[in-house]
């Protein structure tokens, strides 16, 4: 039997089970719920846990070089790092070229650079897509959210996690369309998803592909 790595008790009324991006199995339970009930719940979910762990382990293996900062993603492509006598960070032949002056803080410099690229690329792409869909946001900003790729509030302000640009172009467009559709439906109801699928018929597949990049949300967190 696969047992939980962590059991978090709080003033909640229901049980929940999550397989985290790092492979940890977490159960959230009411404060006074007995261990027996929790164990039975976990026992019933064994097949589901095994499926989720298999997927997580597959992704961890597939992207081990990215998770350990040996390679770096941009638009879904892997880039190696090269420190050279250049004035600013640039890309060349699937290499991210870093100025020597950043040798003491390479990840910090890369994070700042990624954010600048994201602001430029996502702004241009948002403008193109919203004109095509005839939906207009009021503002856009780049964020560093821990659990979301993007948000849209009732005022029409959209924010995108800068890590969006690490993923392939099709997924980037999906995230943008997703947030633009919230200008019409501020929820994830059937009407919302019907709108997403109308604008992006292959959205179900892209939505599935997006799941394998969940680990990216943890990158550069301690920089």
N, C-alpha and C positions, 0 to 999 in steps of 0.2 A: 504493500500500500504506500502510495506517495503521500507524505504528510506535509502540512503547511510549514513554511519557513518562519512565518510570523502570524500571530493571531492578535488582531487589534480590537480591543473592546471599547465601546462608547455607548452613548445614550441613543442608540439606534434601535429600531424594532425588528429589523430583518437581518438575515445572513447574506453575505456576498462573498464571492470567490474570484480572485484575480491572479493571473499569471503575468508577472511583471516583465518588462523588456529585458531584464537581466536574468530571467529564469526563476526568480523567487516566487513561491506560491504564497499568497497572502489571503487570509480569511478575516473579514470584518464581522464582528458579532456583538449582540447586545451585552451589556455589562453582566447581567445575572444568568445568561444562558449557560446550561450545563455543558461540560466537556463531552458528554455522551452524545448530545444532540449535534454538536459541532462535528464530532468524529463521524457520525452517521451521514451527515451532510457531505463531508469530504469523501467518504466512501462511495456515495452515490454518484459523485462527480469524477470518479477516477478516469473513465474513458475520455471525458472532456479535458481533464488536466493533461493526460498523456498526449492528446492531439495538440494542445496549445504549447506544451513543452517541446514537442518535436519541431513545431514551426519556429519557436524562439531559438532553439539550438541550431536549427538550419540557418537562420538569419545571422546568428552570432558567428557561425563558422564562415558564412559567405562574406560577411563584412568585417571580419576580424582586423584586417589591415586598416580599415577606416576607423573603427572603434578605438584602436590603439595609436592613432595619429601617425601611421606609417605611410598611408596614402590619404588623399583628400578628394572629396567629391565636388563637382561643379556641373550642374545640368545633367546629373546622372553618370558622368564620366569620371574615371579615376585619374588623378593627377599626382605625380611625384613632386617632391620639394627640391629646389635647387637654390642654394645661397650664392649670390654672385655680386659683382660690383655694378649694381644698377641703382638708380635713384628712387624708384618706387616699385611696388609689387606689380607684377605683370604675368601673363600666361604666354607660354610658347611651347608648341609641340607637346601638349599634355604634361607640361611642367608648370608649377607655380614658382616663379622666380622671386626670391626674397632678397632685399638689400642687406648687405652685411651689417648695417647698423642695428638690425632687429635680431641679431643672433641671441641676445640675452632674453628676448621675449617674443619668440617666433609665433606661438599660438595667440598671444594677445594682438600682435600685428595682423595676423591672418583673420582673426575675428572682426577687427575693425574694417579690414579690407572687404570681407564678405558682406558686411552691413552696407558699405558704400555701393557695392555691386548690386545688392538686393534692392536698394532704394531706387537706383537707376533702372534696372531691368523690370522690376515689378510695377513701377510707375508707368513705364512705357507700355507694358503688356496689359495693365489694367485699363489704360486709356483706349487701347485698340479693342479689347474685348467688350468693354461697356458700350462703346459706340456700335459695335456689331450687334449686341443684344438689346440696345436701346434702354439701358439701365444706367443711372448716373449716381455715383457715390459723391458725398460732399467733401470728403478728405481721405487721405491715405497716409499711414505712417508705418515705419518698420519697428517691430517689437522683438522682445527676447523672452517670449512666454515659455513656460515650462511644460505645458501639456497641450497646447493648441497650435495649429498651423496658421489660423487666422480668426478674426472676429469681425462682427459688424453690429453696430448698435442702432438704436431706434432713431438716432439723429443722422444716420447715413454715413457715419465715420467707419472706415474699414482699416484694420491693421493686419499686417502679415508678419509672421515669424520669419526672420531673415534666413533661417535654415531651409525655407522652401526652395531656394535656388540651388540647393545641393541635389535636388531630385530631377528626374527627367522632365523635359518640356511639357509632355502630356499631363503629368501630375501637377506641374506648376499652373497650367491652364485650368485644371480641375479645381484647384484650391481657389483660384480667382473667381471662377463661375459660381462655386459654392457660396462664397461670401456675397457676391452680387445678388444672388437669388434671395438672400436674407433681406434685401431691400424691399422685397415683395412679401415674403413670408418669414417673420421673425421666430421661426421654430423649425423643427424637423418633422413636420407633419407630412402626410401623403401629398398634399398640395405642393409643399416645398420640393419633395423629391421628384414629383411629376415635372415641375418646372426645370429642375436641374437636368433631368433626362431629356427634356424637350430641346434644351440648348446643347446638351452634350450626350448624344445617344449611347456612347460607349462608357459613360460614367460608372456603371456598375463594375466593369472590369478595372477601371482606373482606381476606383475606391478600394478594390481588393488589393491592387498593386501598392497602394499607399501604405497599407498595413506593414509591409516589410521594412519601411523606412522609419518606423516609430522610434527606433534606437537613436536616430539623429537628434531627437529632442534633448538628449542627455549630453551631446557633444558641446565642448567649450564652456561647460557650466562653471568650472573652477578657474576660468581665465579672467 
